[in-house]
Amino acid sequence: MDHGQPMMNRRRLIQLGSLGMVGLNLPHLLHAGTQSGNRDRSCIFIVQYGGASHIDSLDLKPNAPAEIRGPYQSIATAVPGVQIGELLPRLAGMADRFALIRSMTHGNPGHDGGMHVCMTGRSAPVESTPYFGSVMARLKPAMANIPSYVWLQNLAGDVLPRYLSGGFLGSAFGPLRVGTDEDNPAAPGFRMKAFDPPAGLSTERLVSRGDLLSALDPAGASARDRSRSSKLAAFGEFQQRAIDLVTAAAARRAFDLEQEPAPTRERYGRHPLGQNLLMARRLIEAGVRLVSVTAWAGTPAGEKFRNVQTWDMHGGGLGGIFGTSAFGLGWALPNVDQAVSALLEDLHNRGLLDDTLVVMVGEFGRTPRINSGVGRDHWPSVYSAMLAGAGIRGGHVHGASDRQGAYVRDAAVRPEAFGATLFHALGIPPETRLSPDGFTRPASVGQPILSLFA
């Protein structure tokens, strides 16, 4: 028997069922769904890209000198003795639903390196270290016919596009990204296009090609060809699931905010962060396991869009860090307060908060001292994070910074401990092995902070 011809058929089969023919990168994403796992818990990870100022939001220093404390006042929260910044009144009123870590720390002051540290839970990650979402997709994939890992809103050019890959786990475990710059769910007329077939390929033709894939039977091939065919058949299953996802209405509806009542959309806020968090809630309900949301607060009316790096507030014009421009806390923090409080409230009311971990953190904090441009610069020595849901102990504050918010005073939380804590909350033992040999590359080399759990 000529072994060449069956291999040519198989190559053609892969072509016929290829991503290009479907117009999507979904079979690889859906491949993650073949791994064993539970649907117990999911995660919404809010990434304050640029590095949020801890001193002006979650860890104010009212007794520090003016050049450190800034103009904002501390306000009481629903938890006696715990205060946060005055621009977060809604979150203050529900502080019993989330925990604060005020002693986050690492040593990388760059956006690219700091983001890689932040999203991998490693102090010194290698280039191929996968992000939390990729690990989640590998170990606790979606059971529904929907991607396990979605990233809402892009990151800007100060970081390499590692967030779009699966690291050493492979592209099968990378995210499906939705929204780039001003093309996002807050824009008038926005429509999710990731499930669209390529131009000129109707849904009917797409289904016909799926039928053709199913009709190609390798019966009669040699043992070697049958072995190859079994692998291709498995890949064909992913292809068929991709076609199902494109042609089915359920997944499309999960991304469609027009399904939401107008008052709900208003409650979250008609800015990118608000609408992305509303979409994140819908995706979690639909079965997505981890949704990362770039915490871009949008651009004020009349201001020209620059990039999505809201929290990189070095100052310089438009009121600096304390102004109301796209790069001012007077704009960004009220939008965070509106959107994140709406998310926690919505998850709670829907009975989802117990099984959904909500994380909000940036790649680092900002300098204690205000610079001459009326801004704050990069500062990884100490910063804050917020955690809620999935067994997290609401109202708890872990760790502390010093009197000027410059260094850790108590209970330092390194990236490894932070990562292990997230995995613990999501039902993944940190020591779980990611490598095929079952011995190397644990999910985390840290230990979870058990005091954060109720």
N, C-alpha and C positions, 0 to 999 in steps of 0.2 A: 504493500500500500504506500502511496505517495504521502509522506507526512507533511509536505509543504503546503498542499492545498487546504487541509483542515486548519492549519495555522493562519493561512490567509483569510479563511472564513471567519476565524475568531477575531482577527484584527478588524475585519469589516464589521463584525458584530459590535465590537467596542466603539468603532466609529459611529455606527448607527445609534448606539445608546449613549454617545458621548455627551459631555457637558455642553459642547458647542451646539449640538443638535437640539438640546433641550433649552439652551440659553441660560443655564444656571450653574452654580457651583454647589449643587445640593447633594448629589450622590455621596460625595466625600463627607459632607456634614452629616448625612443620614447614616453613614457607616458607623458613626459613634453610637448609634442606637442599637447595634448588635451586641454590645457589651452587657454583661449582667449588671443589675443594679436595682435599687429601690426608687420609688417616686416620693419618698418621705418628705424631703426638704429641697428647697430651691433658694436662689439668692438673687437679689438686686444689688449690684455694686455701683455706687455713685462715685465717679472719679473726679475729684476737684482738680482738674488738669491745670497746672501752672503753680500749684502750691498755695493753699489757702492760709490766710493769717490766723493762727490759733489765738493770738493775743487780742484780736478784735472780734472773735466769734465765740469760741467754746472755752477759752481759758484766759479771761481778762485779768489784768493786774492793776486794780484801781488804786493801789498805794504806791505804785512805781512813779518815777519822775514823768513829766508830761511828754518828753521826747521818746518815752517808751510806751506809756499806757495809751496814748492817742485820745481822741475826743469822745469815744463811746463809753457809756455807763453800763455797769453790771445791773441785771435785773434778777429778781427772785424767780425760781421755777416752782413747779408742782412738788418738788422734792425739797424738804426743809434743809437749809444749809448749802444747797447747790445753786449757783448763779451762772448765767451765761450772758451774752451781749444783748443790748437793748434792741438790736435790729432783728432779733429772732424771738418775738413775743409768742407766736403760735407754738413753736417748738418748746419754749419755756413752759407753756401750759400743759404739755404732755411729756415732760421729762421723766415721768414714772414709767414710760414705755420704752425708753432707750438707755443705754449705758454710754459713758464717756471714758475714753482712754486719753489721759493727759500727759503720757510719758512715752509716746512713740519716738523712736530715734534710730538713725543710721548715719552713714558717713559720706553719702554721695550727693553733692549739691547741684548736679546738672539735671536738666529736664529729662534728657534721654536716659541717663543712667539711673536717676531717681525713680522714673516711671517703671523701669525694668525691675528695680528693687521692690517698689510698691506692689506691683501686680504679679510678682512671682513668690513673694515671701522669702526671699533670699538676700542676704547682705551683699553677696558677691556672685550674682548669677552669671552663668556663661551665656553666650549668644543664643543658644538653643533651649534655654530653660523655659518651659511652658508657663503661660499665665494661669491664674486660678480657674478661669472659665474652661480652658482646654483640659485641665485635670478633672474638673467636674464632668465634662462631656465624656471623658474616657472612663471614669469610674462610676458615675451616676447619671447615665444618659437618659434622654427623654424616651418615654415609652410610646407617646403619641407620634403620629407622622408629622413631626415638626422639628426643626433644628434644636439641638440641645443647648446651643450657645449662640447668643445674639449680642451684638454691640450696637447700641444706638448712639449715633452722632460720631463723627470722626475725631481724631486727634490732629493737631496742626504739625507743621514741618519741623518743630524742635525735637521731635522724637522719631526714631526709625519705625517703620510699620510692622514691628514685631507683633503688635496687638492683633494683626490680621492673620497671623500664622498659628500653628499649633505647637511651635517649638519642636523638640525632638519627637513629640508624639505624632507629628505629621499633619498635613493640611486637613485630614479628615476631622481633626479636632479643633480647627480654627473657627472663628465666629462668622456668622452671617451679619454683615454690617448694613445698617439702614440709616440713611441721612448723611449728607456731606455739606458742611458749611451752611449756606442759607437754604439749601434743599433739605428740609427737615419737616417733621409733622406739624410744626407751628406755622409753616408758610401756607398762605391761601392756595387752595387747589392741590396741595401735596398728595401724591399717590404713591403707594408702595409698588415699585416696579420690579423688584427682585424675582418675582414669580412669573413675569411676563415671558412667553415664548419669543424667540427672535422674530424680527419683522418678516412677514410672508409665511410664517408657520402657524397655521390655525390650531386650535385645540383638537379638532377632529384629526388632523394630520399627525399631531403629536401622539394621540391615542393609537392611531394606525401603526406608527413606528414602534410603539410599545408592544402591540400585538405581533409585529414582525419579529421583535426580539424573542418573544415567547415561542414563536413557531420554529425558530432555528434549533434543531435537535441534533446533538452530537452523537446519536446512536450509531454504532458501527465503527467508531473511531478506535484507535489503539489504546492500550492501557495508559500510555504516557499522555495521549491526547485527552483521554477521559479525565485524568488528573487535572490537566490544564483546564478542561471544560468545567470541572466542579468549581474551580476558583472563579472562572468567568461567570458561572451561574450565580455564585454569591454576589459578584459585582453587579450582575444583571438585576438582582433583587434590589440593590440600592438604586439602580437606574429606574426600575419600575416605581419604587417609592418616590423618587424625584418627580416622575411623570404624574403620579397620583397627587403629589403635593401641588404641582402646577395647576392641575385640572380640578382639584377639589376646592370647595368654597370655604371650608372650615378654617384652614390656615390663613387664607386671605383675610377672613373676618377678624382674626386675632390681631392683625396689623392695621385694621381699619378703624380709625378713631371716630369716623362718622357714625359708628354704631353706638357711641356714647351720648348720653343726654347733654345738651348744652350747659346746664348748670354744673355738671361734673367737670367738663372741660374748663369752665371758668374757675372752679374751685382749685384745680391744679395750676391754673395760670396759662394764659395764651402765649407764653414764651417757650423757647425750645426745651428748657429743662422741665417745665411743667408738662408739656405734651409728651415728651419722651418718657417721663416717669409714669404717666397714665398708660402709655403703650406698654411699658415694662410690666405694669400690673396685669394688663390683658394677656401678655405673653406668658407670664407665670401661670395664670389661670388656664391657658391653653396647653401647658405642659413643658414649656421651655425650662431648662434647669438653672441656667445662670444668664442674667441679662446685665451687661455692663452699660452704664449710661455716662457719657461725658457730660459733666455738670456745667455745660455752657449755658449761661443765663440769658443769652440773646443780645441784641443791639437796641438801645433806646431809639425811639422814633426820631428821625432826622439825623441820626449819627451814621456815618459810613462804616460798613462792616470791615473789620480787619482780620480777625481770626477767632477761633473758638477757645482760645487760651485765657478765658475769663480771669483766672485767679493769679496770673503772673503780674502782680501789681507793684511794679517798680516806681510808679509815680511819673511825674512829668506831664503837666498840662491837664486841663479838664478836671481840676480839683484833686488830682493825684489819687492815692489809695482811698481817701475818704470822700471822694466825689461821687457823682451819680452817672458817670459815663459807663461804657461797657466794661471798663477795667477799674471800676470803683466799687467799694464795698457798699456804698449807698444805693447802688443798683443791684449788685449780685446777691447780697445777703437777704434782702426782702424777698427776692425771687426764690431763693433756697428755702426760706421760712415758709412761704406759701406752698411750694411744690412738695417738699419733703414732709411737711405736716399733713398735707392732703394724702400723700401716699400711705403714711402710717395709719391715719384715720380710716382710709379706704380698706387697707388690708385688715385692720382690726374689725371693722364692721362686716366684712365678708368672711370672717373666720379664717383668714389666710396668714395672719401674722405669726401664729404659733409655728407654722411650717415654712415661713419665708424669712431668711436672714437678710436684713437690710444693712448695708455697710456704706459709710460716707467718709472718704479720706482723700488727701492729695498725695503727691509724691514727696512732699516735705512741707514745712511751715515757712514763716517769714521772719526776718530778723527782728529782734526786740527793739532795736533802735531805728527810728524813722530816719530815712536818708534825706539828703538835701533836696531831692526832687519830690518830696512829700510822698514817699513810697516805702515799701519794705522789700528787702532782697531775699534771695534763697537762703533757707535755714533748715538743714536736716537734723540738727542736734537735739531738738525737741519739737514736737507738734502734737496735734490731737486727732482723734478718730471717733466716730459715732457708730454704735452697733445697736441693732434692735431685732426682735423676733427670734424664732428658732431656739428658744430656751435661754436667751440672753436675759440677764437680771436687770430689769428696768429700774432706773433711779440710781444705779451704782456708778461710782467714779473710781476708776483704777489709776493709780500712779499720780504723780504731781511734778510740775516744773518748778524751778526756783522762783524767787521773788520777782525776777524780771522776765520770766518766760524764756530764758536763754538756754538752760540746760536741765537735764532730768534731776530732780531732787529725790524722787522715791519711785521704786518699782519700774525700772526701765523696761520698755517693751521693744525688743529687737524685731526685725522683719520675720525671723524664723518663728518666734513665739506668736506673732500676729497671724501668720499663715496657718500654723498648727491650730490656733483658736478657731479660725474660720472653718477649717476642715472638720474639726470636732463638732462645731455647730451644725454642719451639713451631714453628719453621720459618716464621715470618712476618717478612719483612724490615721493619724499623721504618718505612721510607719508603713502604710499601704504601699506596695511596690508598683512602679509604673513601667518598669522594663519587662520585656518578654521573658527574660530568664527568671523573673520572680525574686531576685535577690538584690539588685542594685536600684538606684534612683528611687528613694522613698518620696511620697507625696510631700512630706515636710521633714526636716531634721530638727524641728523645734518641739517644744512641749506646750500644750494649750494652757491658757490662763483659766483655770477652773473656777476661780472666784468670780468670774464674769457670768457664771451660769447660776440660775435660780435653783 
